[in-house]
Amino acid sequence: MRRLGELPRPVPFTVDRSTSLSFHQEGRGLLLGMSEPARETGFDTRYSPAWLPGLATALARRAPALRGLGLGGGWAGLYDMSPDGRALVGRATAPVNFLYATGFSGHGVLQAPAVGEVVRDLFLGRAPAVDAGPLHADRFARGAAGRSASRV
């Protein structure tokens, strides 16, 4: 097993959209993440090492230099994901005056300034500078297609 110190620094935040593998430098180590497509959708946050072979396969394909590094631990968490992988932003038809901005799938901090302005404008009854119509929740009632959770 190799130590992380042998890797070039800095290690950039990297996402492999085909597998959802992600990693970035975290202190003296790396923080790795990847969804587990075989796990049933729900609220199960129990950690299981059963996803490690999939992680190893994804790492071998996308970041072979990371093979052979040891794991320091693991945990499971929830990943907010809409059926089509896009956020939901808008004003609901019911209940009255219910504004929502959710489902950013980990991108909320990046999009927060623009989404905050859109929600502000919706609250004030103004047309937002950015058309948030494609992010309205009613897109699913209109038949918006979903996509696989492994394609985040």
DSSP file with accessible surface (Angstrom, degrees, kcal/mol):
  #  RESIDUE AA STRUCTURE BP1 BP2  ACC     N-H-->O    O-->H-N    N-H-->O    O-->H-N    TCO  KAPPA ALPHA  PHI   PSI    X-CA   Y-CA   Z-CA
    1    1 A M              0   0  186      0, 0.0    68,-0.2     0, 0.0     2,-0.2   0.000 360.0 360.0 360.0 132.8    0.0    0.0    0.0
    2    2 A R  B     -a   69   0A  82     66,-1.5    68,-0.7    65,-0.1     2,-0.3  -0.571 360.0-119.4 -91.6 160.0    1.3    3.4   -1.0
    3    3 A R    >   -     0   0  179     -2,-0.2     3,-1.6    66,-0.1     4,-0.1  -0.709  20.0-121.9 -97.3 151.3    1.0    6.6    1.0
    4    4 A L  G >  S+     0   0   26     -2,-0.3     3,-2.7     1,-0.3    -1,-0.1   0.805 102.6  78.7 -62.9 -27.3   -0.9    9.7   -0.4
    5    5 A G  G 3  S+     0   0   66      1,-0.3    -1,-0.3    23,-0.0     4,-0.1   0.700  82.3  67.3 -57.0 -17.1    2.2   11.8    0.0
    6    6 A E  G <  S+     0   0  120     -3,-1.6    -1,-0.3     2,-0.1    -2,-0.2   0.587  83.4  92.5 -80.6  -9.1    3.6   10.3   -3.1
    7    7 A L  S <  S-     0   0   16     -3,-2.7     4,-0.1    -4,-0.1    59,-0.0  -0.576  87.7-102.8 -84.6 147.6    0.9   11.9   -5.2
    8    8 A P        -     0   0  109      0, 0.0    -1,-0.1     0, 0.0    -2,-0.1  -0.366  52.2 -97.2 -65.3 147.6    1.4   15.3   -6.9
    9    9 A R  S    S+     0   0  100      1,-0.1     2,-0.1     2,-0.1    -4,-0.0  -0.900  93.1  37.8-116.6 151.6   -0.2   18.2   -5.1
   10   10 A P        -     0   0  109      0, 0.0    -1,-0.1     0, 0.0     0, 0.0   0.622  69.3-156.6 -79.2 155.0   -2.7   19.8   -5.3
   11   11 A V        -     0   0   18     -2,-0.1    14,-1.1    -4,-0.1     3,-0.1  -0.850  21.9-134.6 -91.9 117.2   -5.2   17.1   -6.3
   12   12 A P        -     0   0   87      0, 0.0     2,-0.3     0, 0.0    11,-0.1  -0.321  26.3 -92.1 -72.7 155.9   -8.0   18.9   -8.1
   13   13 A F        -     0   0  133     11,-0.1     2,-0.4     9,-0.1    11,-0.2  -0.530  55.1-170.8 -63.2 124.1  -11.7   18.2   -7.4
   14   14 A T  E     -B   23   0B  38      9,-2.7     9,-2.0    -2,-0.3     2,-0.4  -0.981  16.4-174.2-129.1 134.9  -12.5   15.6   -9.9
   15   15 A V  E     -B   22   0B  67     -2,-0.4     2,-0.8     7,-0.2     7,-0.2  -0.998  13.7-156.5-129.7 128.3  -15.9   14.1  -10.9
   16   16 A D  E >>> -B   21   0B  10      5,-3.1     4,-2.6    -2,-0.4     3,-1.3  -0.890   9.5-166.0-100.0 102.6  -16.3   11.2  -13.3
   17   17 A R  T 345S+     0   0  136     -2,-0.8   135,-0.2     1,-0.3    -1,-0.1   0.739  81.7  64.2 -65.3 -22.0  -19.9   11.7  -14.6
   18   18 A S  T 345S+     0   0   35      1,-0.2    -1,-0.3   133,-0.1   132,-0.0   0.782 124.2  14.0 -74.5 -23.1  -20.1    8.2  -16.1
   19   19 A T  T <45S-     0   0   33     -3,-1.3    16,-0.3     2,-0.2    -2,-0.2   0.519  97.6-120.5-122.7 -14.6  -19.8    6.5  -12.6
   20   20 A S  T  <5 +     0   0    9     -4,-2.6    -3,-0.2     1,-0.3   131,-0.1   0.433  58.6 154.3  77.4   5.5  -20.4    9.4  -10.2
   21   21 A L  E   < +B   16   0B   1     -5,-0.6    -5,-3.1    13,-0.2     2,-0.3  -0.396  16.5 174.7 -59.0 134.2  -16.9    8.8   -8.7
   22   22 A S  E     +BC  15  33B  30     11,-2.9    11,-2.7    -7,-0.2     2,-0.3  -0.986   9.0 169.9-140.4 151.6  -15.5   12.0   -7.2
   23   23 A F  E     +BC  14  32B  15     -9,-2.0    -9,-2.7    -2,-0.3     2,-0.3  -0.982   1.5 168.0-156.0 152.3  -12.4   12.8   -5.2
   24   24 A H  E     - C   0  31B  47      7,-1.3     7,-2.8    -2,-0.3     2,-0.2  -0.977  45.0 -80.6-157.5 162.0  -10.6   15.9   -3.9
   25   25 A Q  E     - C   0  30B  65    -14,-1.1     2,-0.4    -2,-0.3     5,-0.3  -0.440  41.1-178.5 -66.2 134.1   -7.8   16.8   -1.5
   26   26 A E  E >   - C   0  29B 111      3,-2.8     3,-2.4    -2,-0.2     2,-0.1  -0.881  59.4 -58.3-137.4 100.9   -9.0   16.8    2.1
   27   27 A G  T 3  S-     0   0   62     -2,-0.4    -1,-0.1     1,-0.3     0, 0.0  -0.403 119.6 -18.3  62.0-127.2   -6.2   17.8    4.5
   28   28 A R  T 3  S+     0   0  213     -2,-0.1    -1,-0.3    -3,-0.1     2,-0.1   0.423 136.2  46.2 -89.6   1.8   -3.4   15.3    4.1
   29   29 A G  E <  S-C   26   0B  26     -3,-2.4    -3,-2.8   -25,-0.1     2,-0.4  -0.431  85.0 -97.3-124.6-162.3   -5.6   12.8    2.4
   30   30 A L  E     -C   25   0B  40     -5,-0.3     2,-0.6    -2,-0.1    -5,-0.2  -0.959  19.5-141.8-122.4 144.5   -8.3   12.4   -0.3
   31   31 A L  E     -C   24   0B  54     -7,-2.8    -7,-1.3    -2,-0.4     2,-0.4  -0.943  24.3-166.5-104.9 119.3  -12.0   12.3    0.1
   32   32 A L  E     +C   23   0B  46     -2,-0.6     2,-0.3    -9,-0.2    -9,-0.2  -0.840   9.5 175.1-106.0 145.4  -13.6    9.8   -2.3
   33   33 A G  E     +C   22   0B  22    -11,-2.7   -11,-2.9    -2,-0.4     2,-0.3  -0.993   8.3 160.6-147.4 152.0  -17.3    9.5   -3.1
   34   34 A M        -     0   0   41     -2,-0.3   -13,-0.2   -13,-0.2   -14,-0.1  -0.867  35.0-117.2-167.6 136.7  -19.4    7.5   -5.4
   35   35 A S        -     0   0   34     -2,-0.3     3,-0.1   -16,-0.3   -14,-0.0  -0.311  22.8-130.0 -71.7 162.7  -23.1    6.7   -5.5
   36   36 A E    >   -     0   0   60      1,-0.1     3,-2.0     3,-0.1    -1,-0.1  -0.830  20.6-172.0-115.7  89.1  -24.2    3.1   -5.2
   37   37 A P  T 3  S+     0   0   81      0, 0.0    -1,-0.1     0, 0.0   112,-0.1   0.789  81.5  59.7 -57.2 -27.9  -26.6    2.5   -8.2
   38   38 A A  T 3  S+     0   0  100     -3,-0.1     2,-0.2     2,-0.1     3,-0.0   0.710  84.3  98.0 -74.9 -17.4  -27.6   -1.0   -7.0
   39   39 A R  S <  S-     0   0   67     -3,-2.0     3,-0.1     1,-0.1    -3,-0.1  -0.514  84.7-110.6 -75.2 137.1  -28.9    0.4   -3.7
   40   40 A E        -     0   0  175     -2,-0.2     4,-0.3     1,-0.1    -1,-0.1  -0.362  37.5-100.5 -66.3 140.1  -32.6    1.0   -3.6
   41   41 A T  S    S+     0   0  140     -4,-0.1     2,-0.3     2,-0.1    -1,-0.1  -0.363  79.0  83.9 -59.7 137.8  -33.7    4.6   -3.5
   42   42 A G  S    S-     0   0   42      2,-0.1    -3,-0.0    -3,-0.1    -1,-0.0  -0.984  89.9 -59.9 163.6-151.8  -34.7    5.7    0.0
   43   43 A F        +     0   0  179     -2,-0.3     2,-0.6    35,-0.1    -2,-0.1  -0.032  69.6 139.2-119.9  27.8  -33.3    6.9    3.3
   44   44 A D        +     0   0   55     -4,-0.3    -2,-0.1     1,-0.1    33,-0.1  -0.639  19.5 172.6 -77.8 118.3  -30.9    4.1    4.2
   45   45 A T        +     0   0   78     -2,-0.6    31,-0.5    31,-0.1     2,-0.4   0.122  30.6 129.8-114.0  20.7  -27.7    5.6    5.6
   46   46 A R        -     0   0  177     29,-0.1     2,-0.3     1,-0.1    31,-0.1  -0.613  56.7-129.4 -76.0 131.1  -26.0    2.4    6.8
   47   47 A Y        +     0   0   85     -2,-0.4    29,-0.1    29,-0.1    -2,-0.1  -0.619  29.7 178.2 -79.5 137.7  -22.4    2.1    5.5
   48   48 A S    >   -     0   0   41     -2,-0.3     3,-1.1    27,-0.1     4,-0.1  -0.995  33.0-141.7-138.7 134.8  -21.5   -1.1    3.8
   49   49 A P  G >  S+     0   0   79      0, 0.0     3,-1.9     0, 0.0    -2,-0.0   0.495  81.8 100.3 -73.2   4.0  -18.2   -2.0    2.3
   50   50 A A  G 3  S+     0   0   67      1,-0.3     4,-0.4     2,-0.1    -3,-0.0   0.742  75.4  58.2 -62.2 -22.2  -20.1   -3.8   -0.5
   51   51 A W  G <> S+     0   0   43     -3,-1.1     4,-2.1     1,-0.2     3,-0.3   0.598  80.6  90.5 -84.4  -7.4  -19.6   -0.7   -2.8
   52   52 A L  H <> S+     0   0   50     -3,-1.9     4,-3.0     1,-0.2     5,-0.2   0.878  81.2  54.3 -61.3 -39.8  -15.8   -0.9   -2.5
   53   53 A P  H  > S+     0   0   86      0, 0.0     4,-2.3     0, 0.0    -1,-0.2   0.926 110.5  47.9 -60.7 -38.9  -15.3   -3.2   -5.6
   54   54 A G  H  > S+     0   0   35     -4,-0.4     4,-2.4    -3,-0.3    -2,-0.2   0.899 111.7  50.0 -64.8 -39.7  -17.3   -0.7   -7.7
   55   55 A L  H  X S+     0   0    6     -4,-2.1     4,-2.9     2,-0.2     5,-0.2   0.935 110.0  50.4 -62.6 -45.3  -15.2    2.1   -6.3
   56   56 A A  H  X S+     0   0   54     -4,-3.0     4,-2.5     1,-0.2    -2,-0.2   0.910 110.9  49.3 -61.4 -40.6  -12.0    0.2   -7.1
   57   57 A T  H  X S+     0   0  102     -4,-2.3     4,-1.7    -5,-0.2    -1,-0.2   0.930 112.7  47.0 -64.0 -45.1  -13.1   -0.4  -10.7
   58   58 A A  H  X S+     0   0    6     -4,-2.4     4,-2.8     1,-0.2     5,-0.4   0.909 113.1  49.0 -64.6 -41.5  -14.0    3.3  -11.2
   59   59 A L  H  X S+     0   0   17     -4,-2.9     4,-2.6     1,-0.2     7,-0.3   0.914 108.6  53.1 -64.2 -41.4  -10.7    4.4   -9.7
   60   60 A A  H  < S+     0   0   35     -4,-2.5    -1,-0.2    -5,-0.2    -2,-0.2   0.874 115.9  40.9 -62.1 -34.4   -8.8    2.0  -11.9
   61   61 A R  H  < S+     0   0  140     -4,-1.7    -2,-0.2    -5,-0.2    -1,-0.2   0.914 129.2  24.9 -78.8 -46.2  -10.5    3.4  -15.0
   62   62 A R  H  < S+     0   0  112     -4,-2.8    -3,-0.2     1,-0.2    -2,-0.2   0.810 137.1  17.4 -94.1 -32.7  -10.5    7.2  -14.1
   63   63 A A    ><  +     0   0   13     -4,-2.6     3,-2.5    -5,-0.4     4,-0.3  -0.507  59.9 168.4-142.2  67.9   -7.5    7.6  -11.7
   64   64 A P  G >  S+     0   0   74      0, 0.0     3,-1.6     0, 0.0    -1,-0.1   0.780  74.7  70.0 -58.3 -22.8   -5.2    4.6  -11.9
   65   65 A A  G 3  S+     0   0   63      1,-0.3    -5,-0.1    -6,-0.1    -6,-0.0   0.718  92.9  59.6 -67.1 -16.0   -2.5    6.6   -9.9
   66   66 A L  G X  S+     0   0   15     -3,-2.5     3,-1.5    -7,-0.3    -1,-0.3   0.545  78.7 113.1 -89.6  -6.9   -4.9    6.2   -6.9
   67   67 A R  T <  S+     0   0  149     -3,-1.6     3,-0.1    -4,-0.3   -65,-0.1  -0.363  74.6  28.2 -63.6 141.9   -4.8    2.4   -7.0
   68   68 A G  T 3  S+     0   0   50      1,-0.3   -66,-1.5   -67,-0.1     2,-0.3   0.396  85.7 129.3  89.8  -5.0   -3.1    0.8   -4.0
   69   69 A L  B <   -a    2   0A  42     -3,-1.5    -1,-0.3   -68,-0.2     2,-0.1  -0.603  59.0-118.3 -79.3 146.0   -3.8    3.6   -1.6
   70   70 A G        -     0   0   43    -68,-0.7     2,-0.4    -2,-0.3    -1,-0.1  -0.469  18.6-123.2 -82.7 154.2   -5.4    2.5    1.7
   71   71 A L        -     0   0   96     -2,-0.1     3,-0.1     1,-0.1    -1,-0.0  -0.836  12.2-161.9 -96.7 137.4   -8.8    3.6    2.9
   72   72 A G        -     0   0   91     -2,-0.4     2,-0.3     1,-0.3    -1,-0.1   0.505  62.0 -57.3 -95.3  -5.6   -9.1    5.3    6.2
   73   73 A G        -     0   0   55      2,-0.0     2,-0.3     0, 0.0    -1,-0.3  -0.960  51.0-134.3 156.1-171.6  -12.8    4.7    6.8
   74   74 A G        -     0   0   35     -2,-0.3     2,-0.3    -3,-0.1   -27,-0.1  -0.987  10.4-172.0-169.6 163.8  -16.2    5.3    5.3
   75   75 A W        -     0   0  178     -2,-0.3     2,-0.3   -27,-0.1   -29,-0.1  -0.964  20.1-127.6-155.4 165.8  -19.7    6.4    5.8
   76   76 A A        +     0   0   29    -31,-0.5     2,-0.3    -2,-0.3   -29,-0.1  -0.904  29.9 167.4-118.5 150.4  -23.0    6.5    3.9
   77   77 A G        -     0   0   53     -2,-0.3     2,-0.3   -31,-0.1   -33,-0.1  -0.884  35.6 -87.3-149.6 179.6  -25.2    9.5    3.4
   78   78 A L        -     0   0  102     -2,-0.3     2,-0.5   -35,-0.1   -35,-0.1  -0.731  26.5-159.3 -98.4 146.8  -28.1   10.8    1.4
   79   79 A Y        -     0   0  116     -2,-0.3     2,-0.4     2,-0.1    -2,-0.0  -0.972  18.7-134.5-127.3 109.8  -27.8   12.5   -1.9
   80   80 A D        +     0   0   75     -2,-0.5     2,-0.4     5,-0.0    25,-0.3  -0.526  37.4 167.8 -69.6 123.6  -30.7   14.7   -2.9
   81   81 A M        -     0   0   60     -2,-0.4    23,-0.1    23,-0.1    22,-0.1  -0.969  27.5-148.0-144.1 122.6  -31.5   13.8   -6.5
   82   82 A S    >   -     0   0    8     21,-0.4     3,-1.5    -2,-0.4     5,-0.1  -0.449  41.3 -99.5 -80.2 163.9  -34.5   14.7   -8.6
   83   83 A P  T 3  S+     0   0   80      0, 0.0    64,-2.6     0, 0.0    -1,-0.1   0.817 125.5  37.5 -57.0 -29.6  -35.5   12.1  -11.3
   84   84 A D  T 3  S-     0   0   12     62,-0.3     3,-0.1     2,-0.2    64,-0.1   0.374 112.3-115.7-104.2   5.6  -33.8   14.1  -14.0
   85   85 A G  S <  S+     0   0   13     -3,-1.5     2,-0.3     1,-0.3    61,-0.1   0.561  78.4 114.9  77.6   6.2  -30.8   15.2  -11.9
   86   86 A R        -     0   0  105      1,-0.1    -1,-0.3    -5,-0.0    -2,-0.2  -0.801  69.4-100.6-109.3 155.6  -31.6   18.9  -12.1
   87   87 A A        -     0   0    8     -2,-0.3     2,-0.5    17,-0.1    16,-0.2  -0.103  26.3-127.5 -65.4 165.4  -32.7   21.2   -9.3
   88   88 A L  E     +D  102   0C  27     14,-3.0    14,-2.4     2,-0.0     2,-0.4  -0.986  35.7 164.3-117.9 120.9  -36.2   22.3   -8.5
   89   89 A V  E     +D  101   0C   3     46,-1.7     2,-0.3    -2,-0.5    12,-0.2  -0.992  26.8  69.5-139.5 127.8  -36.8   26.0   -8.3
   90   90 A G  E    S-D  100   0C   4     10,-2.2    10,-2.6    -2,-0.4     2,-0.5  -0.991  74.7 -61.4 163.6-166.2  -40.1   27.9   -8.4
   91   91 A R  E     -D   99   0C  72     -2,-0.3     8,-0.2     8,-0.2     2,-0.1  -0.969  46.9-132.8-116.0 125.0  -43.4   28.8   -6.9
   92   92 A A        -     0   0   19      6,-3.2     6,-0.4    -2,-0.5     5,-0.4  -0.411   7.2-136.6 -74.1 151.9  -45.8   25.9   -6.2
   93   93 A T  S    S+     0   0  134      1,-0.3    -1,-0.1     3,-0.1     4,-0.1   0.778  86.1  59.4 -77.5 -27.4  -49.5   26.2   -7.2
   94   94 A A  S    S+     0   0   74      1,-0.2    -1,-0.3     2,-0.1     2,-0.2  -0.965  93.4  36.0-151.2 136.9  -50.5   24.8   -3.9
   95   95 A P  S >  S-     0   0   86      0, 0.0     3,-1.4     0, 0.0    -1,-0.2   0.626 105.6-107.0 -68.3 159.4  -50.0   25.6   -1.1
   96   96 A V  T 3  S+     0   0  119      1,-0.3     3,-0.1    -2,-0.2    -3,-0.1  -0.246  95.9   5.9 -60.8 137.5  -50.3   29.2   -2.0
   97   97 A N  T 3  S+     0   0  117     -5,-0.4     2,-0.7     1,-0.2    -1,-0.3   0.748  84.5 152.2  60.3  29.2  -47.1   31.2   -1.9
   98   98 A F    <   -     0   0  106     -3,-1.4    -6,-3.2    -6,-0.4     2,-0.4  -0.815  24.3-168.6 -90.8 113.4  -44.9   28.2   -1.4
   99   99 A L  E     -D   91   0C  40     -2,-0.7     2,-0.4    -8,-0.2    -8,-0.2  -0.821   4.3-170.5-100.8 143.5  -41.4   28.8   -2.9
  100  100 A Y  E     +D   90   0C  28    -10,-2.6   -10,-2.2    -2,-0.4     2,-0.2  -0.982  23.1 171.3-138.0 147.7  -38.9   26.0   -3.3
  101  101 A A  E     +D   89   0C  44     -2,-0.4     2,-0.3   -12,-0.2   -12,-0.2  -0.766  40.0 121.6-150.8  99.2  -35.3   25.7   -4.2
  102  102 A T  E     +D   88   0C  75    -14,-2.4   -14,-3.0    -2,-0.2   -20,-0.1  -0.902  31.2  62.7-151.3 174.9  -34.1   22.1   -3.6
  103  103 A G        +     0   0    5     -2,-0.3   -21,-0.4   -16,-0.2    -1,-0.1   0.830  47.5 150.3  72.2  35.9  -32.5   19.1   -5.2
  104  104 A F    >   -     0   0   27    -17,-0.1     3,-2.0    -3,-0.1   -17,-0.1   0.523  47.5-140.0 -81.4  -4.4  -29.2   20.6   -6.2
  105  105 A S  T 3  S-     0   0    3    -25,-0.3   -24,-0.1     1,-0.3    -1,-0.1   0.861  74.2 -39.9  51.8  43.9  -27.4   17.2   -5.9
  106  106 A G  T 3  S+     0   0   64      1,-0.0    -1,-0.3     3,-0.0     3,-0.2   0.406 127.2  91.7  90.1  -2.3  -24.4   18.8   -4.3
  107  107 A H    <>  +     0   0   72     -3,-2.0     4,-1.8     1,-0.1     5,-0.2   0.356  50.2 103.6-105.3   4.9  -24.2   21.9   -6.5
  108  108 A G  H  > S+     0   0   24      1,-0.2     4,-1.4     2,-0.2     7,-0.2   0.871  77.9  52.7 -58.5 -40.4  -26.3   24.2   -4.3
  109  109 A V  H  4 S+     0   0  132      1,-0.2     3,-0.3     2,-0.2    -1,-0.2   0.918 110.8  48.6 -64.2 -39.0  -23.4   26.2   -2.9
  110  110 A L  H  4 S+     0   0  137      1,-0.2    -1,-0.2    -4,-0.2     4,-0.2   0.862 120.7  35.7 -66.9 -35.4  -22.1   26.9   -6.4
  111  111 A Q  H  X S+     0   0   83     -4,-1.8     4,-2.6     1,-0.2     5,-0.3   0.501  88.9 101.3 -97.5  -4.8  -25.6   27.9   -7.6
  112  112 A A  H  X S+     0   0   52     -4,-1.4     4,-3.0    -3,-0.3     5,-0.2   0.849  76.6  53.4 -55.1 -44.2  -26.8   29.7   -4.4
  113  113 A P  H  > S+     0   0   93      0, 0.0     4,-1.6     0, 0.0    -1,-0.2   0.957 115.7  39.1 -59.8 -46.8  -26.1   33.3   -5.5
  114  114 A A  H  > S+     0   0   54     -3,-0.2     4,-2.2    -4,-0.2    -2,-0.2   0.924 117.5  49.3 -68.9 -41.9  -28.2   33.0   -8.7
  115  115 A V  H  X S+     0   0   22     -4,-2.6     4,-2.9     1,-0.2     5,-0.3   0.904 107.3  55.9 -66.1 -37.5  -30.9   30.8   -7.1
  116  116 A G  H  X S+     0   0   42     -4,-3.0     4,-2.4    -5,-0.3    -1,-0.2   0.907 108.3  47.9 -59.8 -40.8  -31.2   33.3   -4.2
  117  117 A E  H  X S+     0   0  105     -4,-1.6     4,-2.5    -5,-0.2    -1,-0.2   0.899 111.5  50.2 -67.4 -38.9  -31.9   36.1   -6.7
  118  118 A V  H  X S+     0   0   11     -4,-2.2     4,-2.6     2,-0.2    -2,-0.2   0.951 112.6  45.9 -63.7 -47.4  -34.5   34.0   -8.5
  119  119 A V  H  X S+     0   0   39     -4,-2.9     4,-2.7     1,-0.2    -2,-0.2   0.910 111.6  53.0 -63.6 -40.7  -36.3   33.1   -5.3
  120  120 A R  H  X S+     0   0  107     -4,-2.4     4,-2.3    -5,-0.3    -1,-0.2   0.950 110.8  46.6 -56.9 -49.0  -36.1   36.7   -4.2
  121  121 A D  H  X>S+     0   0   10     -4,-2.5     5,-2.8     1,-0.2     4,-0.6   0.906 111.7  50.4 -63.8 -40.3  -37.7   37.8   -7.4
  122  122 A L  H ><5S+     0   0   31     -4,-2.6     3,-0.9     3,-0.2    -1,-0.2   0.924 110.6  50.4 -61.7 -42.1  -40.4   35.1   -7.2
  123  123 A F  H 3<5S+     0   0  150     -4,-2.7    -2,-0.2     1,-0.2    -1,-0.2   0.906 112.6  46.2 -61.5 -40.5  -41.2   36.2   -3.7
  124  124 A L  H 3<5S-     0   0   94     -4,-2.3    -1,-0.2    -5,-0.2    -2,-0.2   0.486 115.9-114.8 -83.3  -2.3  -41.4   39.9   -4.8
  125  125 A G  T <<5S+     0   0   66     -3,-0.9     2,-0.3    -4,-0.6    -3,-0.2   0.709  71.9 133.9  77.0  20.4  -43.6   38.9   -7.8
  126  126 A R      < -     0   0  124     -5,-2.8    -1,-0.3    -6,-0.2    -2,-0.1  -0.695  66.0-104.3-100.3 156.1  -41.0   40.1  -10.3
  127  127 A A        -     0   0   93     -2,-0.3     4,-0.1    -3,-0.1    -5,-0.0  -0.669  44.0-121.4 -75.2 122.4  -39.8   38.2  -13.4
  128  128 A P        -     0   0   35      0, 0.0   -10,-0.1     0, 0.0    -1,-0.1  -0.293  10.2-125.2 -64.0 151.4  -36.4   36.8  -12.5
  129  129 A A  S    S+     0   0   98    -12,-0.1     2,-0.5     1,-0.1    -2,-0.0   0.787 101.9  55.5 -65.4 -26.9  -33.4   37.8  -14.7
  130  130 A V  S    S-     0   0   85    -16,-0.1     2,-0.8   -15,-0.0    -1,-0.1  -0.923  94.8-120.7-109.0 130.6  -32.8   34.1  -15.2
  131  131 A D        +     0   0  128     -2,-0.5    -2,-0.1     1,-0.2     4,-0.0  -0.588  32.3 175.8 -72.6 107.6  -35.6   31.9  -16.6
  132  132 A A    >   +     0   0   15     -2,-0.8     3,-2.2     1,-0.2     4,-0.3   0.382  48.9 107.9 -92.7   4.7  -36.2   29.3  -13.9
  133  133 A G  G >  S+     0   0   35      1,-0.3     3,-1.9     2,-0.2    -1,-0.2   0.872  72.6  56.9 -50.9 -44.1  -39.1   27.8  -15.8
  134  134 A P  G 3  S+     0   0   63      0, 0.0    -1,-0.3     0, 0.0    -2,-0.1   0.681 105.6  53.7 -64.8 -12.0  -37.2   24.6  -16.9
  135  135 A L  G <  S+     0   0   47     -3,-2.2   -46,-1.7   -46,-0.2    -2,-0.2   0.404  79.8 122.0-100.4   2.4  -36.5   24.0  -13.2
  136  136 A H    X   -     0   0   38     -3,-1.9     3,-1.8    -4,-0.3     4,-0.2  -0.373  69.6-126.5 -67.1 142.1  -40.2   24.1  -12.1
  137  137 A A  G >  S+     0   0   37      1,-0.3     3,-1.6     2,-0.1     4,-0.5   0.762 102.5  74.9 -62.8 -22.8  -41.5   21.0  -10.4
  138  138 A D  G 3> S+     0   0   71      1,-0.3     4,-1.5     2,-0.2    -1,-0.3   0.623  71.7  86.7 -69.1  -6.2  -44.4   20.7  -12.8
  139  139 A R  G <4>S+     0   0    7     -3,-1.8     5,-2.3     1,-0.2    -1,-0.3   0.846  85.6  54.7 -61.5 -28.1  -41.9   19.5  -15.5
  140  140 A F  T X45S+     0   0   60     -3,-1.6     3,-1.3     3,-0.2    -1,-0.2   0.883 104.1  52.1 -74.2 -35.0  -42.4   16.0  -14.1
  141  141 A A  T 345S+     0   0   96     -4,-0.5    -1,-0.2     1,-0.3    -2,-0.2   0.799 107.6  54.8 -66.6 -27.2  -46.2   16.2  -14.5
  142  142 A R  T 3<5S-     0   0  158     -4,-1.5    -1,-0.3     1,-0.0    -2,-0.2   0.379 130.2 -96.4 -86.0   0.3  -45.5   17.3  -18.1
  143  143 A G  T < 5 +     0   0   59     -3,-1.3    -3,-0.2     1,-0.2    -2,-0.1   0.747  53.8 179.6  97.3  24.7  -43.4   14.1  -18.7
  144  144 A A      < -     0   0   39     -5,-2.3    -1,-0.2    -6,-0.1     2,-0.2  -0.338  31.2-117.5 -59.0 137.8  -39.8   15.2  -18.1
  145  145 A A        -     0   0   82      1,-0.1     2,-0.1   -61,-0.1    -1,-0.1  -0.479  23.0-140.2 -79.1 147.5  -37.5   12.2  -18.5
  146  146 A G        -     0   0   51     -2,-0.2     2,-0.3   -62,-0.1   -62,-0.3  -0.351  11.8-150.4 -92.8 179.4  -35.4   10.9  -15.7
  147  147 A R        -     0   0  106    -64,-2.6   -62,-0.1    -2,-0.1     2,-0.0  -0.976  31.3 -78.3-148.0 163.5  -31.9    9.7  -15.8
  148  148 A S    >   -     0   0   62     -2,-0.3     3,-1.7     1,-0.1     0, 0.0  -0.301  31.8-130.2 -65.5 142.2  -29.8    7.1  -13.9
  149  149 A A  T 3  S+     0   0   52      1,-0.3     3,-0.3  -112,-0.1    -1,-0.1   0.742 107.1  66.0 -64.9 -21.9  -28.4    8.1  -10.5
  150  150 A S  T 3  S+     0   0   23      1,-0.2     2,-0.6  -113,-0.1    -1,-0.3   0.632  90.9  67.3 -75.4  -9.6  -25.0    7.0  -11.6
  151  151 A R    <         0   0  140     -3,-1.7    -1,-0.2  -132,-0.1  -133,-0.1  -0.497 360.0 360.0-107.4  64.2  -25.0    9.8  -14.2
  152  152 A V              0   0   16     -2,-0.6  -132,-0.2    -3,-0.3  -133,-0.1  -0.373 360.0 360.0 -84.2 360.0  -24.8   12.7  -11.8
